[in-house]
Amino acid sequence: MATRKMTKRTTLPQLKESAHEIWLAGLGAFALAGEEGGRLFKSLVKKGEGMEKVNKARIHKLADRVDGFRGDARNAMARVRSPLEAGMNSAMNRLGVPSRKEITTLTKRVEELTRVVAKARGKSAKRSRVTRRPAGVSAA
């Protein structure tokens, strides 16, 4: 195929021939793409599978590292939290603030005493009803 330089003197038949060659080149590219398309697609799928495997391995490796960092962070927080909580508990105890355990114990005792008092009131109410006498009846 010879390429022709377009000049002002290009004739109509030459333009038609150039346009026809361009058309034929386009058809040839389309045919080639059709022939090579299947092979190209399969090749791209294989490359994509390889990339997927590599990326999955990277992701799992990073996830394992993140889990390790989380464990380290929890341990560090526990080491910091224990002395801090001990110091806070000591300071609150010196100020006379009761601990959670003391409050729980006291709450249980109050509930128990409330039940005992309610039970005792119930018995005394029954006794007072039994010992009451109707008006006008005297004790013999």
DRENPA-3360 file (N, C-alpha, C; in nm, 2 decimals, always signed):
BEGIN
1 = MATRKMTK = +0.08/-0.12/+0.00/+0.00/+0.00/+0.00/+0.09/+0.12/+0.00 ~ +0.07/+0.20/-0.09/+0.14/+0.33/-0.10/+0.06/+0.44/-0.04 ~ +0.13/+0.52/+0.04/+0.06/+0.63/+0.10/+0.08/+0.75/+0.01 ~ -0.03/+0.82/-0.01/-0.02/+0.93/-0.10/-0.03/+1.06/-0.02 ~ +0.05/+1.15/-0.06/+0.05/+1.28/+0.00/-0.06/+1.37/-0.07 ~ -0.15/+1.42/+0.02/-0.26/+1.50/-0.04/-0.21/+1.64/-0.07 ~ -0.23/+1.68/-0.18/-0.19/+1.82/-0.22/-0.32/+1.89/-0.28 ~ -0.30/+2.01/-0.31/-0.41/+2.08/-0.37/-0.45/+2.02/-0.50;
9 = RTTLPQLK = -0.36/+1.96/-0.57/-0.39/+1.90/-0.70/-0.44/+1.76/-0.69 ~ -0.47/+1.71/-0.58/-0.53/+1.57/-0.56/-0.66/+1.57/-0.64 ~ -0.68/+1.46/-0.71/-0.80/+1.45/-0.79/-0.90/+1.37/-0.72 ~ -1.02/+1.37/-0.77/-1.13/+1.30/-0.71/-1.11/+1.15/-0.71 ~ -1.06/+1.09/-0.82/-1.04/+0.95/-0.81/-0.93/+0.91/-0.71 ~ -0.83/+0.99/-0.69/-0.73/+0.96/-0.59/-0.79/+0.97/-0.45 ~ -0.88/+1.06/-0.42/-0.95/+1.07/-0.29/-1.03/+0.95/-0.27 ~ -1.10/+0.91/-0.37/-1.19/+0.79/-0.36/-1.10/+0.67/-0.32;
17 = ESAHEIWL = -0.99/+0.66/-0.39/-0.90/+0.54/-0.37/-0.84/+0.54/-0.23 ~ -0.80/+0.66/-0.18/-0.75/+0.67/-0.04/-0.86/+0.64/+0.06 ~ -0.98/+0.69/+0.04/-1.09/+0.66/+0.13/-1.12/+0.51/+0.13 ~ -1.11/+0.45/+0.01/-1.13/+0.30/+0.00/-1.02/+0.22/+0.08 ~ -0.90/+0.27/+0.07/-0.79/+0.20/+0.14/-0.81/+0.21/+0.29 ~ -0.85/+0.33/+0.34/-0.88/+0.35/+0.48/-0.99/+0.26/+0.53 ~ -1.09/+0.25/+0.45/-1.20/+0.16/+0.48/-1.15/+0.01/+0.49 ~ -1.07/-0.03/+0.39/-1.02/-0.17/+0.39/-0.93/-0.19/+0.51;
25 = AGLGAFAL = -0.85/-0.09/+0.55/-0.77/-0.10/+0.67/-0.85/-0.12/+0.80 ~ -0.96/-0.05/+0.81/-1.05/-0.06/+0.92/-1.11/-0.20/+0.92 ~ -1.16/-0.25/+0.81/-1.21/-0.39/+0.80/-1.11/-0.49/+0.84 ~ -0.99/-0.47/+0.80/-0.88/-0.56/+0.84/-0.85/-0.56/+0.99 ~ -0.85/-0.44/+1.05/-0.83/-0.43/+1.19/-0.95/-0.50/+1.27 ~ -1.07/-0.49/+1.21/-1.19/-0.55/+1.28/-1.17/-0.70/+1.27 ~ -1.14/-0.75/+1.15/-1.12/-0.90/+1.14/-1.01/-0.95/+1.23 ~ -0.90/-0.88/+1.24/-0.79/-0.92/+1.32/-0.83/-0.92/+1.47;
33 = AGEEGGRL = -0.90/-0.82/+1.51/-0.95/-0.81/+1.65/-1.04/-0.93/+1.68 ~ -1.13/-0.97/+1.58/-1.21/-1.09/+1.60/-1.13/-1.21/+1.61 ~ -1.03/-1.23/+1.53/-0.95/-1.35/+1.54/-0.87/-1.35/+1.67 ~ -0.81/-1.24/+1.70/-0.72/-1.24/+1.82/-0.80/-1.21/+1.95 ~ -0.92/-1.17/+1.94/-1.00/-1.14/+2.05/-1.01/-1.25/+2.15 ~ -1.05/-1.37/+2.10/-1.06/-1.49/+2.19/-0.93/-1.52/+2.27 ~ -0.82/-1.52/+2.20/-0.69/-1.55/+2.26/-0.66/-1.44/+2.36 ~ -0.68/-1.31/+2.32/-0.65/-1.20/+2.41/-0.74/-1.21/+2.54;
41 = FKSLVKKG = -0.87/-1.24/+2.52/-0.96/-1.25/+2.64/-0.90/-1.36/+2.73 ~ -0.87/-1.48/+2.68/-0.82/-1.59/+2.76/-0.69/-1.54/+2.84 ~ -0.61/-1.48/+2.76/-0.48/-1.43/+2.82/-0.51/-1.33/+2.94 ~ -0.60/-1.24/+2.92/-0.64/-1.14/+3.02/-0.70/-1.21/+3.14 ~ -0.78/-1.31/+3.12/-0.84/-1.39/+3.23/-0.73/-1.45/+3.32 ~ -0.63/-1.52/+3.25/-0.52/-1.58/+3.32/-0.44/-1.48/+3.40 ~ -0.41/-1.36/+3.34/-0.34/-1.26/+3.42/-0.42/-1.21/+3.53 ~ -0.55/-1.20/+3.52/-0.64/-1.15/+3.62/-0.64/-1.25/+3.74;
49 = EGMEKVNK = -0.64/-1.38/+3.71/-0.64/-1.49/+3.81/-0.51/-1.48/+3.89 ~ -0.40/-1.46/+3.82/-0.27/-1.45/+3.89/-0.27/-1.33/+3.98 ~ -0.32/-1.21/+3.94/-0.33/-1.09/+4.02/-0.42/-1.11/+4.14 ~ -0.53/-1.18/+4.12/-0.62/-1.21/+4.23/-0.55/-1.29/+4.34 ~ -0.48/-1.40/+4.30/-0.41/-1.48/+4.40/-0.31/-1.40/+4.47 ~ -0.23/-1.32/+4.40/-0.13/-1.24/+4.47/-0.19/-1.14/+4.57 ~ -0.30/-1.07/+4.52/-0.36/-0.98/+4.61/-0.43/-1.04/+4.73 ~ -0.49/-1.16/+4.71/-0.55/-1.23/+4.83/-0.44/-1.27/+4.93;
57 = ARIHKLAD = -0.33/-1.31/+4.88/-0.22/-1.34/+4.97/-0.17/-1.22/+5.05 ~ -0.17/-1.11/+4.98/-0.13/-0.98/+5.05/-0.23/-0.94/+5.15 ~ -0.36/-0.95/+5.12/-0.46/-0.91/+5.21/-0.46/-1.00/+5.34 ~ -0.44/-1.13/+5.32/-0.44/-1.22/+5.43/-0.31/-1.19/+5.52 ~ -0.20/-1.16/+5.46/-0.08/-1.12/+5.53/-0.11/-0.99/+5.61 ~ -0.17/-0.90/+5.55/-0.20/-0.77/+5.62/-0.30/-0.79/+5.74 ~ -0.40/-0.88/+5.71/-0.50/-0.90/+5.82/-0.43/-0.97/+5.94 ~ -0.34/-1.06/+5.91/-0.27/-1.13/+6.02/-0.19/-1.02/+6.10;
65 = RVDGFRGD = -0.12/-0.93/+6.03/-0.05/-0.83/+6.10/-0.14/-0.74/+6.18 ~ -0.25/-0.70/+6.13/-0.35/-0.62/+6.20/-0.39/-0.69/+6.33 ~ -0.42/-0.82/+6.32/-0.47/-0.90/+6.43/-0.36/-0.90/+6.54 ~ -0.23/-0.91/+6.49/-0.12/-0.90/+6.59/-0.11/-0.77/+6.66 ~ -0.13/-0.66/+6.58/-0.13/-0.53/+6.64/-0.24/-0.51/+6.74 ~ -0.35/-0.56/+6.71/-0.47/-0.55/+6.80/-0.43/-0.62/+6.94 ~ -0.38/-0.74/+6.93/-0.34/-0.81/+7.05/-0.24/-0.73/+7.13 ~ -0.14/-0.68/+7.06/-0.04/-0.60/+7.13/-0.10/-0.48/+7.20;
73 = ARNAMARV = -0.19/-0.41/+7.13/-0.26/-0.29/+7.18/-0.34/-0.33/+7.31 ~ -0.41/-0.44/+7.30/-0.49/-0.49/+7.42/-0.40/-0.51/+7.54 ~ -0.29/-0.58/+7.51/-0.19/-0.61/+7.62/-0.14/-0.48/+7.68 ~ -0.10/-0.38/+7.59/-0.05/-0.26/+7.64/-0.15/-0.18/+7.73 ~ -0.28/-0.19/+7.68/-0.39/-0.12/+7.75/-0.41/-0.18/+7.89 ~ -0.40/-0.32/+7.89/-0.41/-0.39/+8.02/-0.30/-0.35/+8.12 ~ -0.18/-0.34/+8.07/-0.07/-0.30/+8.15/-0.08/-0.16/+8.20 ~ -0.14/-0.07/+8.13/-0.16/+0.07/+8.17/-0.28/+0.08/+8.26;
81 = RSPLEAGM = -0.39/+0.00/+8.23/-0.51/+0.01/+8.30/-0.50/-0.04/+8.45 ~ -0.43/-0.15/+8.47/-0.42/-0.21/+8.60/-0.37/-0.11/+8.71 ~ -0.25/-0.05/+8.69/-0.20/+0.04/+8.79/-0.28/+0.16/+8.80 ~ -0.34/+0.21/+8.69/-0.43/+0.33/+8.69/-0.55/+0.30/+8.78 ~ -0.61/+0.18/+8.75/-0.73/+0.15/+8.83/-0.70/+0.13/+8.98 ~ -0.58/+0.07/+9.01/-0.54/+0.05/+9.15/-0.52/+0.18/+9.22 ~ -0.46/+0.28/+9.15/-0.44/+0.41/+9.20/-0.57/+0.48/+9.23 ~ -0.66/+0.47/+9.13/-0.79/+0.54/+9.14/-0.87/+0.48/+9.26;
89 = NSAMNRLG = -0.87/+0.35/+9.27/-0.94/+0.28/+9.38/-0.88/+0.32/+9.52 ~ -0.75/+0.33/+9.52/-0.69/+0.37/+9.65/-0.72/+0.51/+9.68 ~ -0.72/+0.60/+9.59/-0.75/+0.74/+9.61/-0.90/+0.76/+9.66 ~ -0.99/+0.69/+9.59/-1.13/+0.69/+9.62/-1.16/+0.64/+9.76 ~ -1.08/+0.53/+9.80/-1.10/+0.47/+9.93/-1.05/+0.57/+10.04 ~ -0.94/+0.64/+10.01/-0.90/+0.74/+10.11/-1.00/+0.85/+10.13 ~ -1.07/+0.88/+10.02/-1.17/+0.99/+10.03/-1.30/+0.94/+10.09 ~ -1.31/+0.81/+10.12/-1.43/+0.76/+10.18/-1.54/+0.72/+10.08;
97 = VPSRKEIT = -1.51/+0.71/+9.95/-1.60/+0.67/+9.85/-1.61/+0.52/+9.85 ~ -1.72/+0.46/+9.87/-1.73/+0.31/+9.87/-1.70/+0.25/+9.74 ~ -1.65/+0.13/+9.74/-1.62/+0.06/+9.62/-1.74/-0.01/+9.56 ~ -1.74/-0.05/+9.44/-1.85/-0.12/+9.38/-1.89/-0.25/+9.46 ~ -1.79/-0.32/+9.50/-1.82/-0.44/+9.58/-1.89/-0.40/+9.71 ~ -1.85/-0.30/+9.78/-1.91/-0.26/+9.90/-2.05/-0.21/+9.88 ~ -2.08/-0.14/+9.77/-2.21/-0.10/+9.74/-2.30/-0.22/+9.71 ~ -2.25/-0.31/+9.63/-2.33/-0.43/+9.60/-2.37/-0.51/+9.73;
105 = TLTKRVEE = -2.27/-0.53/+9.82/-2.29/-0.60/+9.94/-2.40/-0.52/+10.03 ~ -2.38/-0.39/+10.03/-2.48/-0.31/+10.11/-2.62/-0.32/+10.05 ~ -2.63/-0.32/+9.92/-2.76/-0.33/+9.85/-2.83/-0.46/+9.88 ~ -2.75/-0.57/+9.88/-2.81/-0.70/+9.91/-2.86/-0.70/+10.06 ~ -2.78/-0.64/+10.15/-2.82/-0.64/+10.29/-2.95/-0.56/+10.31 ~ -2.96/-0.44/+10.24/-3.08/-0.36/+10.25/-3.20/-0.43/+10.20 ~ -3.18/-0.51/+10.08/-3.30/-0.58/+10.03/-3.34/-0.69/+10.12 ~ -3.24/-0.76/+10.19/-3.28/-0.86/+10.28/-3.35/-0.81/+10.40;
113 = LTRVVAKA = -3.30/-0.69/+10.46/-3.37/-0.63/+10.57/-3.51/-0.58/+10.53 ~ -3.53/-0.53/+10.41/-3.66/-0.49/+10.37/-3.75/-0.61/+10.37 ~ -3.71/-0.72/+10.32/-3.80/-0.84/+10.32/-3.83/-0.88/+10.47 ~ -3.73/-0.88/+10.55/-3.76/-0.92/+10.69/-3.85/-0.82/+10.76 ~ -3.84/-0.69/+10.74/-3.93/-0.59/+10.79/-4.07/-0.61/+10.74 ~ -4.08/-0.64/+10.61/-4.21/-0.65/+10.55/-4.28/-0.78/+10.60 ~ -4.20/-0.88/+10.62/-4.26/-1.01/+10.68/-4.30/-0.98/+10.82 ~ -4.22/-0.91/+10.90/-4.25/-0.88/+11.04/-4.38/-0.79/+11.05;
121 = RGKSAKRS = -4.39/-0.70/+10.96/-4.51/-0.61/+10.96/-4.64/-0.69/+10.93 ~ -4.62/-0.79/+10.84/-4.73/-0.88/+10.80/-4.78/-0.96/+10.92 ~ -4.69/-1.01/+11.00/-4.73/-1.09/+11.12/-4.79/-1.00/+11.23 ~ -4.73/-0.88/+11.25/-4.79/-0.79/+11.35/-4.93/-0.74/+11.31 ~ -4.95/-0.72/+11.18/-5.08/-0.68/+11.14/-5.19/-0.79/+11.16 ~ -5.14/-0.92/+11.14/-5.23/-1.03/+11.17/-5.26/-1.04/+11.32 ~ -5.16/-1.02/+11.41/-5.18/-1.02/+11.55/-5.28/-0.92/+11.60 ~ -5.26/-0.80/+11.54/-5.35/-0.69/+11.59/-5.49/-0.71/+11.54;
129 = RVTRRPAG = -5.52/-0.78/+11.43/-5.65/-0.81/+11.39/-5.71/-0.91/+11.48 ~ -5.64/-1.01/+11.53/-5.69/-1.12/+11.61/-5.71/-1.07/+11.75 ~ -5.63/-0.98/+11.80/-5.65/-0.93/+11.94/-5.76/-0.82/+11.95 ~ -5.80/-0.76/+11.84/-5.90/-0.66/+11.85/-6.04/-0.73/+11.89 ~ -6.11/-0.66/+11.97/-6.24/-0.71/+12.01/-6.35/-0.61/+11.96 ~ -6.46/-0.66/+11.92/-6.56/-0.57/+11.88/-6.60/-0.48/+12.00 ~ -6.65/-0.37/+11.96/-6.69/-0.27/+12.06/-6.80/-0.32/+12.15 ~ -6.79/-0.30/+12.28/-6.89/-0.34/+12.37/-6.87/-0.48/+12.43;
137 = VSAA = -6.77/-0.55/+12.38/-6.74/-0.68/+12.44/-6.62/-0.66/+12.53 ~ -6.64/-0.71/+12.66/-6.54/-0.70/+12.75/-6.46/-0.82/+12.77 ~ -6.34/-0.81/+12.82/-6.26/-0.93/+12.84/-6.30/-0.99/+12.98 ~ -6.31/-1.11/+12.99/-6.36/-1.18/+13.11/-6.24/-1.22/+13.20;
% end
